[in-house]
């Protein structure tokens, strides 16, 4: 029977898309009314609303995440705006929801960054949104750095897969930990 061979590419293509390459992105439906006004006024200049789907937090967790992801003065919302945003985030992306999975398969690298190369890449990819002191104050395992860099790339940092992995190796070596956590 020849017709199953015709269907084989249709079955294999979705699986291949899940296995390699960049992570797929969630598609969050834009809220209306006051929530949209708060997001439009305060958030979307730097990132979209799709990033919210990667988390499932309660109100306090959202407040802590927002404070931790922004430079001083960046996420200064009025109390009323903060309440509107946190209420929406906790109801739409609360602890009872399932966060969108972050999928990434690191490619093997064979060439490693020198200190000046890594500094140039961080100046290009990282300092558009925050200072390097934010990176220098952190100690992570290579896996921890990979999670952070994939997150930053999803937020807009311009990093190819190879650059990301070379930076993971360098950060793990220079600002890493003695144990893999």
NULO-687268 format. One record per residue: x, y, z of N, C-alpha, C in turn; residue number from 1. Coordinates in nm, 3 decimals. Layout:
residues N
(rec (X,Y,Z),(X,Y,Z),(X,Y,Z),NUM)
...
end
This chain:
residues 181
(rec (0.084,-0.118,0.000),(0.000,0.000,0.000),(0.088,0.124,0.000),1)
(rec (0.073,0.214,-0.096),(0.163,0.329,-0.112),(0.116,0.454,-0.040),2)
(rec (-0.009,0.469,-0.007),(-0.056,0.594,0.051),(0.004,0.625,0.187),3)
(rec (0.043,0.527,0.273),(0.107,0.564,0.400),(0.240,0.635,0.379),4)
(rec (0.313,0.604,0.270),(0.439,0.672,0.245),(0.418,0.820,0.216),5)
(rec (0.306,0.853,0.159),(0.274,0.992,0.131),(0.250,1.069,0.261),6)
(rec (0.194,1.002,0.359),(0.164,1.066,0.487),(0.285,1.077,0.579),7)
(rec (0.389,0.999,0.555),(0.506,0.998,0.641),(0.567,1.137,0.661),8)
(rec (0.589,1.217,0.557),(0.645,1.351,0.580),(0.555,1.438,0.668),9)
(rec (0.425,1.420,0.657),(0.333,1.500,0.740),(0.343,1.464,0.887),10)
(rec (0.376,1.339,0.916),(0.390,1.295,1.054),(0.527,1.329,1.110),11)
(rec (0.630,1.323,1.028),(0.767,1.348,1.073),(0.795,1.496,1.090),12)
(rec (0.739,1.583,1.008),(0.768,1.727,1.013),(0.739,1.789,1.149),13)
(rec (0.623,1.763,1.212),(0.601,1.822,1.344),(0.701,1.774,1.448),14)
(rec (0.738,1.646,1.442),(0.835,1.593,1.536),(0.971,1.659,1.515),15)
(rec (1.013,1.675,1.391),(1.142,1.739,1.362),(1.142,1.882,1.411),16)
(rec (1.031,1.951,1.401),(1.024,2.090,1.446),(1.039,2.099,1.597),17)
(rec (0.999,1.997,1.672),(1.009,1.999,1.816),(1.150,1.964,1.865),18)
(rec (1.224,1.890,1.785),(1.353,1.839,1.831),(1.465,1.940,1.819),19)
(rec (1.474,2.016,1.713),(1.591,2.101,1.694),(1.555,2.245,1.674),20)
(rec (1.659,2.327,1.672),(1.641,2.469,1.641),(1.594,2.550,1.760),21)
(rec (1.551,2.671,1.729),(1.504,2.764,1.832),(1.374,2.717,1.893),22)
(rec (1.354,2.758,2.014),(1.231,2.725,2.083),(1.113,2.793,2.015),23)
(rec (1.001,2.726,2.018),(0.881,2.790,1.968),(0.837,2.893,2.071),24)
(rec (0.759,2.988,2.026),(0.714,3.096,2.114),(0.567,3.079,2.146),25)
(rec (0.527,3.112,2.267),(0.385,3.111,2.298),(0.316,3.227,2.228),26)
(rec (0.187,3.217,2.214),(0.107,3.326,2.158),(0.003,3.364,2.262),27)
(rec (0.025,3.473,2.330),(-0.066,3.519,2.434),(-0.166,3.615,2.372),28)
(rec (-0.292,3.590,2.400),(-0.397,3.680,2.351),(-0.389,3.811,2.427),29)
(rec (-0.386,3.919,2.354),(-0.377,4.052,2.414),(-0.503,4.082,2.496),30)
(rec (-0.483,4.128,2.620),(-0.601,4.165,2.700),(-0.658,4.297,2.650),31)
(rec (-0.779,4.325,2.689),(-0.843,4.451,2.656),(-0.853,4.539,2.780),32)
(rec (-0.897,4.661,2.759),(-0.929,4.751,2.869),(-0.810,4.799,2.948),33)
(rec (-0.828,4.816,3.078),(-0.724,4.874,3.163),(-0.594,4.793,3.163),34)
(rec (-0.605,4.660,3.157),(-0.484,4.578,3.157),(-0.399,4.611,3.035),35)
(rec (-0.462,4.618,2.918),(-0.387,4.649,2.797),(-0.324,4.788,2.806),36)
(rec (-0.394,4.883,2.861),(-0.340,5.019,2.874),(-0.215,5.019,2.961),37)
(rec (-0.217,4.944,3.071),(-0.099,4.936,3.159),(0.017,4.870,3.085),38)
(rec (-0.010,4.760,3.016),(0.096,4.689,2.942),(0.149,4.776,2.830),39)
(rec (0.061,4.837,2.754),(0.102,4.923,2.642),(0.188,5.038,2.691),40)
(rec (0.150,5.097,2.800),(0.220,5.215,2.853),(0.354,5.179,2.918),41)
(rec (0.366,5.061,2.978),(0.482,5.030,3.061),(0.569,4.914,3.017),42)
(rec (0.518,4.825,2.935),(0.589,4.698,2.914),(0.639,4.674,2.772),43)
(rec (0.555,4.702,2.672),(0.587,4.653,2.538),(0.696,4.730,2.466),44)
(rec (0.746,4.838,2.524),(0.859,4.906,2.461),(0.983,4.817,2.463),45)
(rec (0.994,4.727,2.562),(1.111,4.639,2.574),(1.083,4.493,2.545),46)
(rec (0.963,4.446,2.569),(0.931,4.306,2.546),(0.782,4.290,2.520),47)
(rec (0.749,4.183,2.454),(0.609,4.155,2.425),(0.539,4.090,2.542),48)
(rec (0.413,4.058,2.523),(0.339,3.994,2.631),(0.352,3.842,2.626),49)
(rec (0.407,3.789,2.520),(0.422,3.644,2.510),(0.513,3.587,2.619),50)
(rec (0.608,3.668,2.667),(0.700,3.621,2.771),(0.627,3.577,2.897),51)
(rec (0.510,3.633,2.924),(0.437,3.600,3.046),(0.401,3.452,3.051),52)
(rec (0.382,3.390,2.935),(0.338,3.251,2.930),(0.444,3.152,2.976),53)
(rec (0.568,3.197,2.990),(0.674,3.108,3.036),(0.672,3.087,3.187),54)
(rec (0.582,3.155,3.257),(0.578,3.149,3.403),(0.439,3.111,3.453),55)
(rec (0.433,3.057,3.573),(0.307,3.025,3.642),(0.328,3.063,3.788),56)
(rec (0.298,3.188,3.821),(0.331,3.242,3.953),(0.209,3.301,4.022),57)
(rec (0.216,3.308,4.153),(0.111,3.379,4.226),(0.143,3.529,4.220),58)
(rec (0.058,3.610,4.280),(0.073,3.756,4.272),(0.209,3.802,4.327),59)
(rec (0.248,3.747,4.442),(0.377,3.783,4.501),(0.494,3.740,4.412),60)
(rec (0.481,3.623,4.349),(0.585,3.576,4.258),(0.599,3.666,4.137),61)
(rec (0.485,3.711,4.082),(0.490,3.804,3.968),(0.554,3.935,4.009),62)
(rec (0.519,3.984,4.126),(0.577,4.111,4.173),(0.729,4.097,4.187),63)
(rec (0.774,3.986,4.244),(0.917,3.962,4.261),(0.986,3.947,4.126),64)
(rec (0.926,3.875,4.033),(0.985,3.856,3.900),(0.999,3.989,3.827),65)
(rec (0.896,4.070,3.830),(0.901,4.200,3.764),(1.011,4.287,3.824),66)
(rec (1.020,4.289,3.955),(1.124,4.369,4.022),(1.263,4.318,3.988),67)
(rec (1.279,4.186,3.982),(1.410,4.127,3.957),(1.457,4.135,3.813),68)
(rec (1.365,4.153,3.719),(1.401,4.153,3.577),(1.425,4.293,3.520),69)
(rec (1.409,4.396,3.601),(1.421,4.533,3.551),(1.524,4.612,3.629),70)
(rec (1.589,4.704,3.560),(1.678,4.800,3.626),(1.595,4.890,3.715),71)
(rec (1.659,4.952,3.811),(1.590,5.048,3.897),(1.529,5.157,3.810),72)
(rec (1.402,5.186,3.834),(1.334,5.290,3.760),(1.263,5.242,3.635),73)
(rec (1.290,5.119,3.589),(1.228,5.070,3.465),(1.085,5.022,3.485),74)
(rec (1.058,4.960,3.596),(0.924,4.902,3.618),(0.852,4.978,3.729),75)
(rec (0.869,5.110,3.729),(0.802,5.192,3.830),(0.659,5.220,3.786),76)
(rec (0.569,5.141,3.835),(0.427,5.156,3.802),(0.357,5.226,3.917),77)
(rec (0.252,5.298,3.886),(0.170,5.353,3.993),(0.109,5.235,4.068),78)
(rec (0.066,5.256,4.190),(0.005,5.148,4.268),(-0.118,5.092,4.196),79)
(rec (-0.197,5.180,4.136),(-0.317,5.134,4.065),(-0.279,5.049,3.944),80)
(rec (-0.179,5.094,3.865),(-0.135,5.017,3.748),(-0.075,4.884,3.791),81)
(rec (0.005,4.887,3.898),(0.067,4.763,3.947),(-0.041,4.663,3.989),82)
(rec (-0.144,4.710,4.056),(-0.252,4.621,4.100),(-0.324,4.560,3.980),83)
(rec (-0.353,4.641,3.879),(-0.421,4.591,3.759),(-0.336,4.484,3.691),84)
(rec (-0.207,4.512,3.674),(-0.117,4.418,3.605),(-0.101,4.290,3.686),85)
(rec (-0.073,4.301,3.815),(-0.050,4.182,3.897),(-0.176,4.095,3.907),86)
(rec (-0.292,4.159,3.919),(-0.416,4.081,3.923),(-0.435,4.002,3.794),87)
(rec (-0.410,4.066,3.679),(-0.425,3.998,3.551),(-0.323,3.885,3.536),88)
(rec (-0.196,3.912,3.570),(-0.092,3.810,3.557),(-0.124,3.689,3.645),89)
(rec (-0.163,3.713,3.770),(-0.191,3.602,3.862),(-0.314,3.523,3.818),90)
(rec (-0.412,3.590,3.757),(-0.530,3.517,3.713),(-0.505,3.442,3.582),91)
(rec (-0.428,3.501,3.493),(-0.404,3.441,3.361),(-0.286,3.344,3.361),92)
(rec (-0.184,3.373,3.442),(-0.062,3.291,3.447),(-0.028,3.258,3.592),93)
(rec (-0.127,3.211,3.665),(-0.112,3.180,3.807),(-0.055,3.042,3.831),94)
(rec (-0.038,3.006,3.958),(0.023,2.878,3.994),(-0.054,2.756,3.945),95)
(rec (-0.182,2.771,3.917),(-0.259,2.655,3.870),(-0.250,2.638,3.719),96)
(rec (-0.181,2.729,3.649),(-0.165,2.716,3.505),(-0.036,2.643,3.474),97)
(rec (-0.023,2.599,3.351),(0.098,2.529,3.308),(0.181,2.625,3.223),98)
(rec (0.306,2.654,3.265),(0.387,2.746,3.185),(0.425,2.684,3.051),99)
(rec (0.444,2.771,2.953),(0.487,2.728,2.820),(0.628,2.671,2.833),100)
(rec (0.655,2.556,2.773),(0.789,2.495,2.789),(0.896,2.571,2.712),101)
(rec (1.012,2.579,2.771),(1.128,2.638,2.704),(1.210,2.522,2.649),102)
(rec (1.210,2.508,2.519),(1.285,2.398,2.459),(1.405,2.455,2.384),103)
(rec (1.518,2.395,2.407),(1.640,2.437,2.340),(1.738,2.321,2.347),104)
(rec (1.795,2.285,2.235),(1.894,2.179,2.231),(2.027,2.242,2.195),105)
(rec (2.119,2.246,2.291),(2.245,2.316,2.265),(2.330,2.244,2.161),106)
(rec (2.380,2.320,2.063),(2.473,2.259,1.966),(2.611,2.242,2.029),107)
(rec (2.685,2.147,1.981),(2.821,2.127,2.031),(2.910,2.237,1.973),108)
(rec (2.997,2.292,2.056),(3.090,2.395,2.008),(3.232,2.342,2.016),109)
(rec (3.317,2.392,1.928),(3.456,2.349,1.926),(3.552,2.466,1.940),110)
(rec (3.503,2.589,1.922),(3.587,2.707,1.936),(3.536,2.785,2.058),111)
(rec (3.627,2.830,2.143),(3.588,2.896,2.266),(3.625,3.043,2.263),112)
(rec (3.547,3.124,2.333),(3.572,3.268,2.338),(3.695,3.301,2.421),113)
(rec (3.769,3.399,2.374),(3.869,3.463,2.458),(3.796,3.568,2.541),114)
(rec (3.861,3.622,2.642),(3.796,3.725,2.725),(3.751,3.846,2.642),115)
(rec (3.835,3.901,2.554),(3.789,4.016,2.475),(3.672,3.984,2.382),116)
(rec (3.671,3.863,2.323),(3.558,3.825,2.237),(3.428,3.817,2.316),117)
(rec (3.434,3.758,2.433),(3.314,3.745,2.517),(3.265,3.883,2.561),118)
(rec (3.357,3.969,2.598),(3.320,4.105,2.641),(3.252,4.181,2.527),119)
(rec (3.306,4.170,2.404),(3.245,4.237,2.289),(3.103,4.186,2.264),120)
(rec (3.086,4.054,2.272),(2.953,3.997,2.250),(2.856,4.043,2.359),121)
(rec (2.899,4.042,2.484),(2.810,4.087,2.591),(2.777,4.235,2.576),122)
(rec (2.875,4.315,2.534),(2.847,4.457,2.509),(2.741,4.472,2.401),123)
(rec (2.746,4.389,2.299),(2.651,4.398,2.190),(2.514,4.341,2.228),124)
(rec (2.513,4.225,2.293),(2.387,4.153,2.312),(2.318,4.183,2.445),125)
(rec (2.393,4.221,2.547),(2.335,4.230,2.681),(2.306,4.373,2.727),126)
(rec (2.396,4.465,2.694),(2.386,4.598,2.753),(2.279,4.685,2.690),127)
(rec (2.210,4.636,2.589),(2.097,4.711,2.536),(1.987,4.724,2.641),128)
(rec (1.976,4.622,2.726),(1.868,4.622,2.827),(1.917,4.638,2.971),129)
(rec (2.040,4.598,3.000),(2.090,4.611,3.137),(2.242,4.622,3.137),130)
(rec (2.296,4.667,3.246),(2.440,4.681,3.259),(2.510,4.548,3.282),131)
(rec (2.641,4.546,3.255),(2.718,4.423,3.275),(2.735,4.389,3.422),132)
(rec (2.720,4.488,3.511),(2.732,4.458,3.654),(2.626,4.357,3.697),133)
(rec (2.515,4.353,3.627),(2.410,4.256,3.656),(2.459,4.114,3.627),134)
(rec (2.539,4.099,3.524),(2.594,3.968,3.488),(2.711,3.934,3.581),135)
(rec (2.794,4.032,3.608),(2.915,4.008,3.687),(2.885,3.969,3.831),136)
(rec (2.769,4.004,3.881),(2.735,3.971,4.019),(2.672,3.834,4.036),137)
(rec (2.661,3.757,3.928),(2.593,3.628,3.933),(2.694,3.516,3.915),138)
(rec (2.672,3.406,3.985),(2.751,3.285,3.966),(2.655,3.172,3.933),139)
(rec (2.672,3.111,3.816),(2.586,3.002,3.772),(2.670,2.890,3.715),140)
(rec (2.613,2.772,3.715),(2.672,2.661,3.640),(2.649,2.689,3.492),141)
(rec (2.712,2.610,3.407),(2.690,2.627,3.262),(2.541,2.612,3.230),142)
(rec (2.476,2.514,3.291),(2.333,2.496,3.265),(2.252,2.616,3.312),143)
(rec (2.290,2.674,3.424),(2.222,2.794,3.473),(2.240,2.912,3.379),144)
(rec (2.363,2.928,3.327),(2.387,3.036,3.230),(2.308,3.012,3.102),145)
(rec (2.298,2.885,3.060),(2.223,2.854,2.937),(2.076,2.893,2.954),146)
(rec (2.016,2.860,3.066),(1.876,2.898,3.091),(1.862,3.050,3.084),147)
(rec (1.954,3.122,3.148),(1.948,3.268,3.148),(1.963,3.324,3.007),148)
(rec (2.060,3.274,2.931),(2.084,3.327,2.797),(1.971,3.294,2.700),149)
(rec (1.913,3.175,2.710),(1.798,3.144,2.625),(1.684,3.239,2.660),150)
(rec (1.664,3.264,2.790),(1.561,3.359,2.833),(1.588,3.499,2.777),151)
(rec (1.713,3.543,2.784),(1.747,3.677,2.733),(1.729,3.683,2.581),152)
(rec (1.764,3.574,2.513),(1.744,3.573,2.368),(1.595,3.580,2.335),153)
(rec (1.514,3.512,2.412),(1.369,3.519,2.390),(1.314,3.658,2.419),154)
(rec (1.386,3.735,2.501),(1.344,3.871,2.532),(1.401,3.973,2.435),155)
(rec (1.485,3.929,2.341),(1.533,4.021,2.239),(1.683,4.030,2.221),156)
(rec (1.762,3.965,2.307),(1.907,3.967,2.288),(1.941,3.896,2.157),157)
(rec (2.028,3.958,2.077),(2.064,3.902,1.948),(2.183,3.809,1.966),158)
(rec (2.154,3.678,1.970),(2.257,3.575,1.988),(2.224,3.457,1.897),159)
(rec (2.319,3.416,1.815),(2.301,3.293,1.738),(2.317,3.176,1.835),160)
(rec (2.279,3.057,1.792),(2.298,2.939,1.876),(2.445,2.921,1.912),161)
(rec (2.533,2.940,1.814),(2.677,2.923,1.840),(2.727,3.028,1.939),162)
(rec (2.688,3.153,1.920),(2.729,3.258,2.013),(2.677,3.228,2.153),163)
(rec (2.554,3.183,2.162),(2.496,3.152,2.290),(2.577,3.043,2.361),164)
(rec (2.609,2.936,2.291),(2.683,2.825,2.353),(2.827,2.864,2.388),165)
(rec (2.889,2.943,2.302),(3.025,2.988,2.334),(3.023,3.079,2.457),166)
(rec (2.920,3.162,2.469),(2.907,3.249,2.585),(2.874,3.168,2.710),167)
(rec (2.792,3.065,2.697),(2.763,2.975,2.810),(2.893,2.915,2.862),168)
(rec (2.975,2.866,2.772),(3.103,2.805,2.812),(3.191,2.907,2.883),169)
(rec (3.201,3.027,2.826),(3.286,3.130,2.883),(3.233,3.175,3.020),170)
(rec (3.104,3.204,3.029),(3.046,3.246,3.156),(3.060,3.138,3.262),171)
(rec (3.040,3.012,3.223),(3.057,2.902,3.318),(3.200,2.890,3.367),172)
(rec (3.295,2.922,3.279),(3.436,2.914,3.316),(3.479,3.034,3.398),173)
(rec (3.433,3.154,3.362),(3.478,3.277,3.426),(3.392,3.316,3.547),174)
(rec (3.260,3.305,3.532),(3.168,3.342,3.641),(3.080,3.224,3.677),175)
(rec (3.141,3.108,3.685),(3.065,2.988,3.713),(3.071,2.948,3.858),176)
(rec (3.030,2.826,3.883),(3.034,2.769,4.016),(3.124,2.648,4.011),177)
(rec (3.157,2.596,4.128),(3.241,2.477,4.133),(3.160,2.350,4.115),178)
(rec (3.029,2.364,4.119),(2.944,2.246,4.104),(2.834,2.275,4.003),179)
(rec (2.789,2.173,3.936),(2.683,2.187,3.838),(2.549,2.169,3.908),180)
(rec (2.472,2.277,3.916),(2.340,2.270,3.980),(2.234,2.297,3.878),181)
end
